[in-house]
Amino acid sequence: MAQRLPRRLKTVTVGGAGSEADQQAAALAAREAIEVLEVLWGQSRELAPTAPVSISQLRVLYVLAGKDGINQRSLGEELGSTASSVSRMCDRLHALDFIERTPSSASRREVELRLSNKGVRYLKELRTRREESLAQVVASMTPPEQAAFAQGLACFRTALLRDQGVAGTVREEAAGSA
């Protein structure tokens, strides 16, 4: 069942002086936009031709897309999750045939994780649906709005990667898909 988008975001004016009020206004605008995007993302996951995965499982797929062949311990560190939680997520994704487990060439006690062909296809289809949804919205913007939007996102991404310590694999994966 498709979710409805909020009717209208509050209009936020940012003065450009870098004041605390400007920073809070920008953060509010970002939060509101992200909430709308979460609804769009949820809709694209619901339309998936294969069984949708949870948000946590999707994070696993993103990490594996950027770090092919990592072990479960490293995956847990990337996700900031406990070993038991990572194990359960991997069990579920393996049962869906989205990931493969192979013996490690470095250690007989470890298993390497990687996306299966089905997992790669799922991520590709999901990303395509999301890009199509975003392209429809961006197409409704004027050229100056599109340019400002792209510049704002680029600046936000740069600051996020520099200042917030986002997991390295997510950084690498995002850069690779751009």
C-alpha positions in Angstrom: 0.0 0.0 0.0 1.5 3.3 -1.1 2.2 5.9 1.6 1.1 9.5 1.1 3.6 12.3 1.0 3.2 15.2 3.4 1.2 17.9 1.7 3.7 20.7 2.0 7.0 21.4 3.7 7.3 24.5 5.8 9.1 27.3 4.0 12.5 28.0 5.6 14.5 31.0 4.8 18.2 30.9 5.4 19.9 34.3 5.7 23.3 33.1 4.5 25.2 34.7 7.4 26.0 31.4 9.0 24.3 32.2 12.3 23.0 29.6 14.7 19.5 30.4 13.6 20.5 29.9 9.9 22.1 26.6 10.8 19.0 25.4 12.6 16.7 26.6 9.7 18.9 24.6 7.3 18.8 21.5 9.5 15.0 21.8 9.8 14.7 22.0 6.0 17.0 19.0 5.6 15.1 17.0 8.1 11.8 17.7 6.4 13.2 16.8 3.0 14.7 13.6 4.3 11.3 12.6 5.8 9.7 13.0 2.4 12.6 11.0 0.8 12.1 8.2 3.3 8.5 7.9 2.2 9.6 7.8 -1.5 12.3 5.3 -0.6 9.7 3.1 1.2 7.5 3.2 -1.9 10.3 2.1 -4.2 11.1 -0.8 -1.8 7.5 -1.9 -1.8 7.4 -2.0 -5.6 10.4 -4.2 -5.7 9.8 -7.4 -7.8 11.5 -9.5 -5.1 10.9 -9.6 -1.4 11.8 -6.2 0.1 14.5 -6.1 2.7 14.5 -4.2 6.0 16.4 -0.9 6.2 19.1 -2.7 8.3 19.4 -5.4 5.7 19.6 -2.8 2.9 22.5 -1.2 4.8 24.3 -4.6 4.7 23.7 -4.7 0.9 25.2 -1.2 0.5 28.3 -2.0 2.5 28.8 -5.3 0.6 28.4 -3.4 -2.7 31.4 -1.3 -1.6 33.5 -3.9 0.2 33.3 -7.1 -1.7 34.5 -10.1 0.3 34.6 -8.6 3.9 34.1 -10.8 6.9 31.2 -10.5 9.4 33.3 -8.8 12.0 34.3 -6.1 9.6 30.8 -5.7 8.4 29.6 -5.3 12.0 32.2 -2.6 12.6 31.1 -0.8 9.4 27.5 -0.9 10.5 28.1 -0.3 14.2 26.1 -3.4 14.9 26.5 -6.4 17.3 27.9 -9.7 16.0 24.6 -11.5 16.7 22.6 -8.8 14.8 24.9 -9.0 11.8 24.7 -12.7 11.8 20.9 -12.7 11.8 20.8 -10.1 9.0 23.3 -12.1 6.9 21.3 -15.3 7.5 18.1 -13.7 6.2 19.9 -12.1 3.2 21.6 -15.5 2.5 18.2 -17.2 2.6 16.9 -14.7 0.1 19.9 -15.4 -2.1 21.0 -11.8 -1.9 24.5 -12.6 -0.5 27.0 -15.3 -0.8 29.2 -16.7 2.0 32.5 -18.2 0.9 35.5 -19.5 2.9 38.2 -16.9 3.4 41.4 -17.3 1.6 43.2 -15.6 4.5 41.8 -17.6 7.4 40.0 -20.9 7.5 37.9 -19.7 10.5 36.5 -16.7 8.6 33.8 -16.4 5.9 33.9 -13.8 3.2 30.6 -12.0 2.3 29.7 -10.7 -1.1 26.6 -9.8 -3.0 25.1 -12.5 -5.1 24.0 -11.8 -8.7 20.4 -11.6 -7.3 21.6 -9.1 -4.7 23.4 -7.0 -7.3 20.2 -6.9 -9.4 18.0 -6.0 -6.4 20.2 -3.0 -5.6 20.4 -1.9 -9.2 16.6 -2.1 -9.6 16.1 -0.3 -6.3 18.5 2.5 -7.2 16.9 2.8 -10.7 13.4 3.2 -9.1 14.7 5.8 -6.7 16.6 7.7 -9.3 13.4 7.8 -11.5 11.4 9.1 -8.5 14.0 11.8 -7.9 14.2 12.7 -11.6 10.5 13.4 -11.7 10.8 15.8 -8.8 13.9 17.5 -10.2 12.3 17.8 -13.6 9.5 19.9 -12.0 12.1 22.4 -10.7 13.3 25.4 -12.7 16.9 25.3 -14.0 18.2 27.7 -11.3 16.4 25.6 -8.7 18.0 22.4 -10.1 21.5 24.1 -10.0 21.0 25.3 -6.4 19.7 21.9 -5.4 22.7 20.1 -6.9 25.1 22.5 -5.4 23.5 22.3 -2.0 23.6 18.5 -2.1 27.2 18.4 -3.1 28.1 20.8 -0.3 26.1 18.7 2.2 27.7 15.5 1.1 31.2 17.0 1.3 30.5 18.2 4.9 29.0 14.9 5.9 31.9 12.8 4.7 34.5 15.2 6.1 32.9 16.0 9.5 30.6 13.3 10.5 32.7 10.2 10.2 30.4 8.3 7.9 31.4 4.7 7.4 34.2 4.4 4.9 32.5 1.8 2.8 29.4 3.9 2.4 31.6 6.8 1.3 33.4 4.6 -1.2 30.2 3.1 -2.5 28.5 6.5 -2.9 31.5 7.8 -4.8 31.5 4.7 -7.0 27.9 5.0 -7.9 28.1 8.8 -8.7 
